[in-house]
């Protein structure tokens, strides 16, 4: 649980997020949300749910094969003494995925891979680039993958400074590792914070200022929670609980009211909004309740409600991380539905593509 589980849990987080995105693309297409146009994909290059599910299943098969081969080599009397080859299996799997992602050759959806890399670069370099919907959308996805980012940090420590041949590490004994344990977790939130500031300066929209405060409160809560997790103590517990409570309330309100546009008292659909794509209104109320509950799960790690003898601490953290990914998948559908119907993000000023004719010139000619 201290060495192997963090290495392989990374792939579980990635596959689960891809499955949620595949479900999103299916529902967007089913309810006729024009997500290729909103995201700005080149015509015909967007991935449908079949392609996303194919990629997710491919990664899951590779990860499962790596786990089984790792177990087999450990059980085999000839290789069970923690030989180098056995312990290098997870690193080899990560190397294969990185190679496929950055491979310049035209295979495995190169256009989509490069689109993802470009958006990730824009997120990393915020606020140097103008904020577009794909950039902020990807940054929001990364905020739900904090444990995956920390798993990548653990890879570097485990294979770079740990004694992986004997399956041991002293990462948490290093002050440098603890500092980066906090830094890498807040990078996605800092990216969104800086994106909001850029939009505030360019668009003079006070809502972007409030949105930046939301991410700033999340950064503070995440730092307090991580410090408490590393040092314990009543003071850090109070700081972590109070900051997490504030950001949970703030973020939950923003999800439902601002991002989804729901809970409008005077709307045509009471307590929802005027325009809805899903005919069954109960779906929206169920999504609101689920979002609130999954937001509150974040508090479990702070208040130590997870004292279960049958569940390891790392396993509980992984479960909470998976629940956050599920919450993000639900958020994705309603956020893009609201963007499609109301253009709330002001990224698309029109819903139809104008014809390529210049009527002014035609009139002058006549």
N, C-alpha and C positions, 0 to 999 in steps of 0.2 A: 504493500500500500504506500510505502514511503518512496519507492524508487520506480517500480514498473507501472503502477496504476497511473501516475501523472503523465507518463510517456504515452500511453495508449488512450487515455481519456481525451486527448486532443482530437483524435479522429472521430470519437463519438460526438463531440461538440460540433465539429464541421459537418458531419453527415446529417445530424439532426437539423441544423440550420438550413442545409440544402433541401431536406425533405419539406420543411416548412415553406421555403421559397417556392418549391415545386407546387405545393398545394396552393400557394398564393397565385401563381401564374394560371393554374387551372381555374380557380374561382374568378380571377380577373377576366379571363377570356369568357367564362360562362356568363358572367353578368355584364359583359361588354365594356369593361374598363379598358380604355385605350392606353395600356401601360407601355407599349413600344414607343408611342408618340410622346408620352409624358417623360419617359426616361431618356428619350433622344437617341434610341437605337437606329442604326442604319437599316433601311427597309430590307426585310428578309433575313436579317442577321440575329434577331432576338431569339433567345432560347425559350421554347415552350416547356410545358410540364413534363413531356416525355423525355426531352433531352436532359432536363435537370434531374429527373429521377434516374436516368441512365448513369449520369455522372456520380450521383450519390450512391447508387448500388455498386458502381465500380470501385469507389473509394472504400466502401464498407467491405467488399470482398477482399481487397488488398489488405485492409487492416485485420480482418479476421484470419486471413492466411498468415499474416505476420505473427499474430497472437498464437495460433496453433503451432506454427513452426518453432516459436520461442518455447512453448510448453513442451513440445516434443524433444527438443534438444536438451531441455533441462531434465526431462524424465529419463532420457537415454543415458545408461551408465557411462558411455564413452564421452559424453559431452555435458554431463550435469554439474561439472565442477566450475561453473560460471566462466567458461572460456570466452575469449574476446568475441568470437563470431556470434555467439548466442546473444550477447548484450548489444551488439551493433545492429540487430534487426530493426528496432524502432527508428534508429538514425537513418538506416537505409530507406525505410518507408517514407520518412519526411523528405529525404533527398530526392526520391522519385517524384513526389508531389510537387516539390519546388521546381524540378527540372521541367515537368509537364507545364506548369503554370507560366514559366518564363521562356519556354522554348519558342524560338522565332519561326519555326516551320509551320506550314499551313496544315495542321491536323488538330483534332480535338478542339474545335471551335475557337480558332485563333482570334477571330474578331472579338468574340465575347471575352476571351482571356485578356486581350490587350485593353479592352474597354474597362475591365475590372482593375487592371494595373494602373491605368491612367487615373481613374477615380481615386484609387488608394493613394497615389502620389499626390493628388490635389488635397486629399485629407491630411496627409502627413505634412504638407507644406503650407497648410492654412496659417494665416489668411492671405497668402501671396497670390492666390488664384481667385477669380470671380466665382462665387458660390452658385452652383447649379443644382438642380434637384438630385441627380445621381450622386453628386458629391456628398450632400448632406444626408441622403438616404443611406449610403454606405457607411458614413460615420456613425449614424444611429445604429446600424447593425453591429458595428464593432464595439459600441458601448455595451452590448449584450454578450460579448465574447471576452470578457475580462479574464475568465479562467483559462480560456484557450491561449490568450496572449501570455499569461503567466506560465502556461505549460511550455511555450516556446522558450521562455526565459530559463525554465528548469532544464530544457534540453542543453542549452549553452553551458549551464553550470555543471550538469551531470557528466557531460562528455568532455568539457573543457577543463574543469577543476576537480571533479569528483573522481573517485577510484571505481569507475564503472566496471572494471574487470572483476572486482569483488562485490559488486552491487552494493555500493555504499556511497554516501555523500554527506558533506557537512555544509551544505548550502545555507541552511538557516542559522549556522554559527557565524556566518560572515556578515559583518555590518554593511559591506558594499552590496551584497545580495539583498539584504533587507531594504536598503534604500531603493534599489532598482525594482524590488518587489512592489513598492508603492508607485514608483515612477511609471513603469510600463502599464499599470492598471489605469492610471489617470490620463494616459496619452489620448485615447479615443474621446474622452470627455473634454480634454483641452482643445482638441481639434474642433469639436462642435461649438465650444465656447468662443473660439477665435472666428469661426465661420459666422456666428451670430453677430459678433462685433463688426465684422466686415460688412454684413448686410445692414447693420444699424448705421454705419457711416455712409454707405452708398445710398440707401433707400430712405433714411431718416424715419424709419418705422420704430416707434417706441416698443412695439411688441417684440422686436428682436432683442431689445435691451432686457426685457423681462425674461425672454428665453435664455439669454446668456447667464442671467442670475440663477436660473434653474440648473444649468449645467455647472455653474460655480458652486452651488450648494451641494450638488452631487459629488463634486471633486472633494470638497471638505469632508463630507460624510464618508466617502471611500477611504480617505487618508486616516480619519479617526478610527474607522472600523479596522483597518489594517494594522494600525499601531496597537490597538487593543488586542488584536489577534496575536501579535508578536510579543507584547509586554504584559498583557493582562492588567489587573488592578482596578479598583472601584472607580477611580477618577477617569480613566480611559473608557471604562464601560459607560459611565454617565455621558461623557462627551460623544461617544459613538452612538449611543441610543438616542440622544437628543438631536444630533445632527442628522441621523438616519430618519428619525420621525419627521423632521421638517421637510427634507427632500422627498420623502415618500408621499406626503400630502401634496406638496407642490407639483411633483411629477405626475401623480395620479390625476389631479385636476387638469393639468395641461394636456395629458393624453386624451381625456374624454371630452373636454370642452373645446380646446383649441385645435388639437390635431384631428380629432374625429368630428368636431362640430356638433356634438350631441348635447343633451340636457338643456335644450332651448324651450323655455316654458310656453312661449306664444307661437311655436312653430305649428305648421299644418298637421304634423304628426307629433302630438303632445310629448314633451320631454325628450324628443329626438331632434330632427331637423326637417326642413321643408321637403328636401329631395332625398329619396332613399332608393337604392337599387335592389335591396332584398325585401321582398314583399312581406315576409313574416317579421313583424316588428319585434317579436320576442327575442329574435337573434341578437338585436342590438342591446337589449337589457341584459341578456345572458353574458354578452361580451363585456359589458360594463362591470358586472359582478366579478367575472373571472379576472379582468384586469386589476381590479382592486385587491382581490385575494392574492394574486401572484405578486403584486407590488409589496404586499405585507409580508410575503415570505422572506423578503430581503432582511426583515427585522429579526428573523429567527437566528441568524448567525451572531447577532449582537447580544440578544437576550438569553442565549444559551438554553433554548428550549429543546435542543437536539441531544440531550443526555440519554441516549439509548444504548444499552450495552451491546446490542447486536449490530450496531451501525457505526462504522469507523468515521472519524471526523472528515477525512478526505472524501469518503463516499457521500456523506451528507452535503458537503460543499459541491460535489459534482451534481447531485440531484437538484440543488438549488439553482445551479448554473443551467441545467437543462430546462427547469421551469421558466427561467428568465428567457431562454431561447424560444420556448413555446409562447410566452407572452409577447415577444417581439414579432413572431409570426402572425399572431392575431392582430397586433397593432398595425402591421404592414397592410393588411387588406383594407381596414377601415380608413387608414390614413390616405391611401391612394384613391379609394372610393371618394373621399371628401375632396381630394385634389381634382379628380376627374369631373365632379359635379359642380364644384364651386370655385375652382382655381384659387384656393385659399393661400397657397404659397406664392402666388403671383409669378410662377415660373412659365406658365403658358397663358398668353393673353387671348387666345382664341381656341375654339374646339374643332374648327374645320380648316383645312388647308386651302388657301385661295388659289384660283386658277392662274396660270402663268400668262395672263394677258394684261397689257397696259391700255386701259380704256381711254385714258387722257390722250395718248398719242393717236389712237384710232379716231377720236373726235376731231382732233386737229387736222388729220389727213382728209376727213370728209369735208 
